[in-house]
């Protein structure tokens, strides 16, 4: 599985083995990718079974379930979220 966010604000889940779009859903407002690389624009991060997308124009981070590609929640933030990163780890069992 791979995820792609297009300029029109649509999140696409791709089936890499079949080279096709499995499902799509709108998660943000349209945002041009023109301009400087430092301009705030939507970015995404995949964490386990959730996809988090920054929405700078709305000041929020939609959380999308990867299996059904539906929005499960949203995180309001102050200002314009610029970057996002997911960090995970696993512990050792004895």
C-alpha positions as YAML, in Angstrom:
chain: A
units: angstrom
residues:
- id: 1
  name: UNK
  ca: [0.00, 0.00, 0.00]
- id: 2
  name: UNK
  ca: [1.07, 3.54, -0.74]
- id: 3
  name: UNK
  ca: [-0.71, 6.86, -0.18]
- id: 4
  name: UNK
  ca: [-0.63, 9.94, -2.39]
- id: 5
  name: UNK
  ca: [-2.10, 13.38, -1.70]
- id: 6
  name: UNK
  ca: [-2.94, 15.36, -4.85]
- id: 7
  name: UNK
  ca: [-3.29, 19.15, -5.31]
- id: 8
  name: UNK
  ca: [-7.08, 18.95, -5.23]
- id: 9
  name: UNK
  ca: [-6.96, 17.77, -1.58]
- id: 10
  name: UNK
  ca: [-7.72, 14.14, -2.37]
- id: 11
  name: UNK
  ca: [-5.96, 11.29, -0.58]
- id: 12
  name: UNK
  ca: [-5.50, 8.17, -2.73]
- id: 13
  name: UNK
  ca: [-4.64, 4.67, -1.50]
- id: 14
  name: UNK
  ca: [-2.67, 2.78, -4.13]
- id: 15
  name: UNK
  ca: [-2.35, -0.94, -4.63]
- id: 16
  name: UNK
  ca: [1.30, -1.16, -5.60]
- id: 17
  name: UNK
  ca: [1.10, -4.79, -6.77]
- id: 18
  name: UNK
  ca: [-1.72, -4.00, -9.21]
- id: 19
  name: UNK
  ca: [-0.51, -0.44, -10.03]
- id: 20
  name: UNK
  ca: [-3.96, 1.04, -9.47]
- id: 21
  name: UNK
  ca: [-5.87, 3.42, -7.20]
- id: 22
  name: UNK
  ca: [-7.93, 1.36, -4.73]
- id: 23
  name: UNK
  ca: [-9.81, 4.18, -3.06]
- id: 24
  name: UNK
  ca: [-9.86, 7.98, -2.78]
- id: 25
  name: UNK
  ca: [-11.29, 10.52, -0.36]
- id: 26
  name: UNK
  ca: [-11.16, 14.31, -0.03]
- id: 27
  name: UNK
  ca: [-9.31, 15.42, 3.13]
- id: 28
  name: UNK
  ca: [-8.21, 19.04, 2.58]
- id: 29
  name: UNK
  ca: [-8.97, 22.10, 0.49]
- id: 30
  name: UNK
  ca: [-7.20, 22.32, -2.86]
- id: 31
  name: UNK
  ca: [-3.67, 23.68, -2.49]
- id: 32
  name: UNK
  ca: [-1.28, 24.54, -5.30]
- id: 33
  name: UNK
  ca: [2.14, 22.95, -5.25]
- id: 34
  name: UNK
  ca: [3.54, 25.98, -7.11]
- id: 35
  name: UNK
  ca: [5.76, 28.41, -5.24]
- id: 36
  name: UNK
  ca: [8.61, 27.93, -2.81]
- id: 37
  name: UNK
  ca: [9.26, 24.57, -1.19]
- id: 38
  name: UNK
  ca: [8.99, 26.36, 2.16]
- id: 39
  name: UNK
  ca: [5.35, 27.40, 1.60]
- id: 40
  name: UNK
  ca: [2.87, 25.69, 3.95]
- id: 41
  name: UNK
  ca: [0.96, 23.00, 2.11]
- id: 42
  name: UNK
  ca: [-0.64, 19.69, 3.03]
- id: 43
  name: UNK
  ca: [1.72, 16.89, 3.97]
- id: 44
  name: UNK
  ca: [1.00, 13.37, 5.17]
- id: 45
  name: UNK
  ca: [2.41, 10.77, 7.49]
- id: 46
  name: UNK
  ca: [1.41, 7.14, 7.90]
- id: 47
  name: UNK
  ca: [1.39, 5.69, 11.42]
- id: 48
  name: UNK
  ca: [0.27, 2.09, 11.80]
- id: 49
  name: UNK
  ca: [-3.31, 2.03, 10.50]
- id: 50
  name: UNK
  ca: [-3.80, 5.80, 10.45]
- id: 51
  name: UNK
  ca: [-2.92, 8.50, 7.93]
- id: 52
  name: UNK
  ca: [-2.38, 12.00, 9.31]
- id: 53
  name: UNK
  ca: [-2.61, 14.95, 6.91]
- id: 54
  name: UNK
  ca: [-1.75, 18.57, 7.68]
- id: 55
  name: UNK
  ca: [-4.33, 21.11, 6.51]
- id: 56
  name: UNK
  ca: [-2.63, 24.52, 6.79]
- id: 57
  name: UNK
  ca: [-5.58, 26.50, 5.41]
- id: 58
  name: UNK
  ca: [-7.97, 25.11, 8.05]
- id: 59
  name: UNK
  ca: [-5.48, 24.82, 10.97]
- id: 60
  name: UNK
  ca: [-6.16, 21.14, 11.58]
- id: 61
  name: UNK
  ca: [-4.77, 17.64, 11.12]
- id: 62
  name: UNK
  ca: [-7.36, 15.17, 9.79]
- id: 63
  name: UNK
  ca: [-6.80, 11.57, 10.92]
- id: 64
  name: UNK
  ca: [-7.87, 9.01, 8.31]
- id: 65
  name: UNK
  ca: [-8.24, 5.26, 8.85]
- id: 66
  name: UNK
  ca: [-6.06, 3.52, 6.26]
- id: 67
  name: UNK
  ca: [-8.31, 0.45, 5.85]
- id: 68
  name: UNK
  ca: [-11.58, 2.24, 5.02]
- id: 69
  name: UNK
  ca: [-10.01, 5.58, 4.00]
- id: 70
  name: UNK
  ca: [-12.50, 7.48, 6.14]
- id: 71
  name: UNK
  ca: [-11.78, 10.35, 8.52]
- id: 72
  name: UNK
  ca: [-11.84, 9.01, 12.08]
- id: 73
  name: UNK
  ca: [-11.00, 12.23, 13.90]
- id: 74
  name: UNK
  ca: [-9.29, 15.58, 13.53]
- id: 75
  name: UNK
  ca: [-6.75, 17.42, 15.62]
- id: 76
  name: UNK
  ca: [-7.23, 21.20, 15.76]
- id: 77
  name: UNK
  ca: [-3.97, 23.15, 15.89]
- id: 78
  name: UNK
  ca: [-3.16, 26.83, 16.21]
- id: 79
  name: UNK
  ca: [-1.64, 28.43, 13.16]
- id: 80
  name: UNK
  ca: [-0.68, 26.63, 9.99]
- id: 81
  name: UNK
  ca: [0.67, 23.10, 10.47]
- id: 82
  name: UNK
  ca: [3.74, 22.88, 8.27]
- id: 83
  name: UNK
  ca: [5.33, 19.45, 8.73]
- id: 84
  name: UNK
  ca: [4.35, 16.18, 10.29]
- id: 85
  name: UNK
  ca: [6.27, 13.08, 11.27]
- id: 86
  name: UNK
  ca: [5.20, 9.80, 12.85]
- id: 87
  name: UNK
  ca: [7.62, 8.07, 15.19]
- id: 88
  name: UNK
  ca: [7.16, 4.59, 16.55]
- id: 89
  name: UNK
  ca: [9.04, 1.96, 18.44]
- id: 90
  name: UNK
  ca: [8.65, -1.48, 19.88]
- id: 91
  name: UNK
  ca: [9.93, -2.78, 23.16]
- id: 92
  name: UNK
  ca: [11.84, -5.89, 24.03]
- id: 93
  name: UNK
  ca: [10.12, -8.71, 25.85]
- id: 94
  name: UNK
  ca: [12.01, -11.05, 28.10]
...
